[in-house]
Amino acid sequence: MRYATLASLLILLAFTPRAAAQFAVSPDGKRAAVGVGNAIKIDDIASMKELIRIQGHSQLVTALAYTPDGRLLVSGSLDKTVKLWDAATGRQIRAIQIDAAVMSVTSNGKTVTIVDDKKKTREFEIDSGKEVKK
C-alpha cells in the first residue's frame, strides 16, 4: 500500500464516529469498509468519499472481512447474524443466523469462519449458507 493511500485511510478512520469499531480493507487496497453502529459504510480510500452505506444489522457491527477476490463483504453483529454483501453494490446476498453474538469473521472465498462471543468457531459455505460439519 502506498504511503499516500495509508495516510488517507488513517485520516478516514480518524474522522469516523467513535461507534466505528471494525474495518476491513479490500484486497486491492482501494476501499475500506467501516462498521458505524449497526451500519456499514464503504469508502474510497484515495478520495475519502463514501461510496455505499449499508443498513442491515439491528445491533452493532462487530466484525468485517472481504473475500480474497474482493467480490463479497462479510459482516457480523451483536444481533447474532453474519451477512454477506455484494461489495460493489451493497446488496445483501445471504444472511446466516447463529445462536450467539459474532465477534470475528474471515473468509477464504468458499467458506466463512465465525468466532462467537462464547469462543465457539464455526464454518459456513458461502454458496449455500450451510454449516460445514467437521
N, C-alpha and C positions, 0 to 999 in steps of 0.2 A: 504494500500500500504506500503510495507516495506521501510525503510529509504534508503537503497541502491538503490532501484528502483526509489524513488523520487529524489535522488541525480542524478541518471543517466538521468532522464527526465529534470531536471534543466540544467545539462551540455549540453544535446542535444539541448535545446532551446537557450542556450547562444551562441552556435556556428551555429545557423541557421541565414541566411541573414535577414537583417532588414525588408525586404518586407514581412516577415512571420508575418502576423497579427493574424492569427487564428490557434488554435489547438484543438484537441479532443483526449482523451484517451479512448481506447477500454474498454468495460465493464469488461474484465478480467484483465485489468491493464498491459497487455504485449506489446501493440503497441500504438504509438502516431501518429496521422495524423496531418500534419502541412501544412498550406497554405503558399506557397512560390511564390509570384507573382500570375500568373494565373495557377500555377500548384499545385499539392498536393503530398507530399511525406509521405509514411507510413514507420515509423522506428520501429525497435525492441528496446524497452526501455532499457532492460538489457545490450545488446551488443552495443547499439547506432549505429547500422548498418541500412542503408536504405534498405528496402525490396522491395518497389514498388514506382515508380514515375508515377503519373497520369497527363497527359496533356489533358485537356478537356474544359477548360473555355477560353474565349477570352479576359477576363479582370480579375482584381484582385479577388482572392478568399476572401470572407468576412465572411463566416460562415461555420462551420463544426460540425457534430454530428454523433455519431454512433447510430444505432438502439439498443434497450436494449439487444438483443441476440448477438450483435456484427457482425452479418452477412453482414449488409449493412452500408456504409458510405454515409452520405448526405452532399452535398456541395452547397453553394450559392455564388453568384458572382455579381459584378457590371454589368456583361453582361446580367442581368435580367433573369438568369436561375437558377434552382435548379436541381442538378443532383444526381442520386442515383447510387452508385458504389458497386460492389461485393468487400467487404473489403479484401478478401483473394487473389483476382487476379487483382483488379483494373479495371475490365471490367465494362463499363457503362451498367446499367440496364434500366434506364429511364431518360429522360430529361423533365423538366416542364418549359415552358416559361411563364413568368409573365410580367406585364407592368411597373415594377419598379425594381431598384437595390435591391438585397437581403441583409438584414442586420443581420438576425438571423434565424437559423433553429433548430428545435427539432423534435424528433420522438418518438412515443410510440410503434413502430413496425408495426402498421397498417396504420397510417397516418403520414404525415409530416406537421408541422406547420411552417409557414413562416411569418416573420415580414419584411416588405419592408421599403425603405427609406422615404416613405410617412406615416409611422407608421400604416399601414394597416396590419391586421393579417388575414391570410388565411390558410385553411387546405386542404390538398390533400390526396387522397387514394394512398398508395404505389403501390398496385397491378394494378390499372387502370390509375393512374395519373390524375383522375378526381377530380375537386374541390368538397369538401363536403359543401353542402348548409345548412345553419343554419336557 
